[in-house]
Amino acid sequence: MVYSFDGTNGASPLGSLCSGGYGKLYGLTEEGGYNNNGVVFSYDTSTGIYHKFHDFASNPADSGEGAYSGMLLAMDGMLYGTTAFGGIFDKGEIYRVDPSIDSYSPIYHFYIMTTGANPECQLVQFTDGNLYGTTRNGGQNGSGIIFRFHPSDSSCDQLYDLTYNTGAYPAYGALLPNDDGKLYGLTVNGGTHGRGVIFSYDPFLDTYTDLHDFDPFNDDGGGPSGGLTKADDGLLYGMTGAGGINEMGVIFKYDVTTQQYTVVFNFSDSTGSAIYRSLLKGSNGKLFGTAKYSQMGGGTAFSFDPVNDAFVTLIDFSSIDCAEPLCDLIETGVDVTNAIALAGSSNHPQLIASPNPASSYINLVYSVEHNATLTITNPYGTTVKQLTLYPYFKNRIVYVDDFAAGIYLVTMREGIKVSSRKVVIAK
């Protein structure tokens, strides 16, 4: 445990933390702060300093309220997020955080129900440089919308109006860009059985497809409120909060090519229940997630290996005086427990990538004892470059002028030691 919230500086954190550069992580709380409406904060992993710099609903005319998901580090170096309520019209807003000065700015206000309202999602940046997301409510059918936000001029396009019959009320999960140029997502409700769907949306053809309807009568899972994650096997993985053989949710995989849906794990009292968020693909290829409740009451953090379907409970939060995680996990390559940052540690060798953002090249400064493998993956999770780093060198120039704009993950592996950095490629 590295920080305990005290109410004044926020309480009940939720959503995922986000790296904002400068060695800091950024996050949100649902409660605490001014009028108990939650806060936006940064946490410096090298110094252990916590900084609350915005109180939600501190200015009802423009400050959002009800931020349920984490922020996105975009190609312009800014962080973007959504609130479900607040804003000028109390329908939610899109906001921007400048991590260089820890400032919060509302930049778009959802204004009437018919054009979408109450976004709960984390945003995602597509190859066109724009941000995509969903609203929980509103639209022409009252079931939510898919929207596109332009950071360049703070305008927003209503792309698709969801309907209950083919998927309704998307919640916390971000849309997932895939190699086929489509965005993939989940809805909590709607579809043939009313338990939600897996869907795709093609922003170039403006085509929405209901791919799978969760079926409560076939131990299928239902009510997913997170998003999808692409694993190293090329399949999409997700979780549901209900359904399955124990009615406590499942982990599933979906093959975009064959359109085959498979349940790979059933949650239970002993493994954790109340699944509300998304899986993280770690640099070791495993998937990581959280359950809000567990047999001991405190909830769990767990891993799932797509190679052999092995599920491992990593933490039972009731054993460390914490409880009820309502978050996605992130991987930083930084040991925040001991405030060890870019200098590296025994399990996380030194790895510095600059400039960041980059356009034509990345200068890697590293320190390893043995040959290490460097892998760069694109926003879709596809490996775009792999090379060997040698211990007798201390830096390496990697040219990225042929990379498309986006956020890339640079991962260095030296045996069991792993360090990773996110690098923004701007064109």
C-alpha positions, 0 to 999 in steps of 0.5 A: 500500500503506497497511499491511503485516501483520507476523504478531504483529498478524495475517497473511493477511487475507481477506474484505472490509473493512467501514466501522464509522463513526468513519472506520475500516475493520474486517477479519480475518486468517486467520493471525497473532496469538495461536497463529497463528489470526488477528485482528480489527483496525481501520484508521483511514483519517484517521490510518493507525493500525492496531489489533488488538483481538482474537485468535481462539482466545485463549479456546478456551471462547468465541472463534471461529476460522476467520473467512473473510468480512468483517463487516456494519454493522447498523442498530444501529451494531454489526458482525456476523460469523461464524467457521467453527470455535471457539466453545464447541462448535467448530462456529463462532459469530456475533460482534459488534464494537462500533466505538465501543470496538473490542470483540469479543463472541461472541453465538451458538454453533452447537452440533450438526451437525443444526442447522447448522455451520461458517458461512463467510458474510458476514451480510446484514440483511433488511427485518425487521431480522434477519440472514440467512446460511448454514452450509457444513455440517450441517443434517438433510441435512449440506449446510448450512442457511439461518438467521436471527439475531435481534440483539435477543435473540441467538437463531437460527432454522434456516430451511431444510436444503439438500439435495445435489440442489438445492444444497449447501455454500454458502461465503463469499458473503452472501445478496442481498436483492432487490426481490421480497422474496426472498434469492438465493445460490450453492452451491459443490456440489450440483445436477444436475451437482454443480457448484453452483446459483443459488437463491432463498429466500423468508423469508415463504413459507419457499420454496427454489427451485433456479434454475440448475444449473451445467453443466460440459458447456456451458462454464457455469462451476461451483463458485461460492464467493462471492455475487451482486451486483445491477447497475444493469441489474437483473440479478444478477451472480456469478463461478465459480472453475471451468468456462467455456471455459478451466476457470478460471471465468466471470463470469455474469449471471442475469435473475430475471424471465426466468430466463435465465443467460448467461456474459459473461466467461471467465477465463484465465491472462492475466486472473486465475484462482482466483476465490473471492469476490464482485463489488462494484458501484461508484458508477460502475456497474461491477463490481469483483473480485479473482483470487487468481492471475495469469500473473505469479503475484500475482493481480489486481484488475479491473473489468467493465462490464455495459454493454459487457462490457468487462473491465479488469485494474486491478492485477497484485499481483506488480508492487507486492510483494503477492500472492494477494488473497482478498478482496472489494473495497469502495468508501469514497470515502476516499483511504486512500493519502494518509490523506485522510478526510472533508475530501475530495480532488481526486477525492473531494469533501467529503461528510458525512452525519449523523446516522448512524444516522438516522430522519427526516432526513439533514443533508448537508454538502458542497463542490462546484465545479459542480452535483452529482447526489446518489443514494440507493440502498436495500439492494437497489441500487434508487435511492430518491431523486435530487436536485441539489446546488448549489455555492453551498449547503454543506448540504442536508437530505434527509428519509428518514422514508418510508424502510424501515429498512436500510443505504443508500448515499449517492453524490454525483457531480460530473462524474468526481468521486465521494464516497459514504457508507453511512447506517443508517436506523433505525426 
